[in-house]
Amino acid sequence: MEIPVSRDLIQKFRGNLEVPEIRVWCHPHYIETSGEDYYQVFESFKEAITFIETHFEAEGIPLIAFRGYEINLFAIDEAAKR
């Protein structure tokens, strides 16, 4: 099974994370506000999901960031079902 990951460009400049973190990317243009895309870091998936449900600028899926990659665990589950 192939693990769906994306290269995290921010890690190129900041160094690779040795401890995984849970991220939710936010895009101000989703709510017609100007500003740069950014991400919030959470200690649990429950906190991340609560944030997603209450912030319209947030992407709908939390990601795990680790060693220069962002991993979508929900996509891994979908890939396993195929």
Rosetta blueprint (number, residue, H / E / L):
1 M L
2 E L
3 I L
4 P L
5 V E
6 S E
7 R E
8 D L
9 L H
10 I H
11 Q H
12 K H
13 F H
14 R H
15 G L
16 N L
17 L L
18 E L
19 V L
20 P L
21 E E
22 I E
23 R E
24 V E
25 W E
26 C E
27 H L
28 P H
29 H H
30 Y H
31 I H
32 E L
33 T L
34 S L
35 G L
36 E L
37 D L
38 Y E
39 Y E
40 Q E
41 V E
42 F E
43 E L
44 S L
45 F H
46 K H
47 E H
48 A H
49 I H
50 T H
51 F H
52 I H
53 E H
54 T H
55 H L
56 F L
57 E L
58 A E
59 E L
60 G L
61 I L
62 P L
63 L E
64 I E
65 A E
66 F E
67 R L
68 G L
69 Y E
70 E E
71 I E
72 N L
73 L H
74 F H
75 A H
76 I H
77 D H
78 E H
79 A H
80 A H
81 K H
82 R L
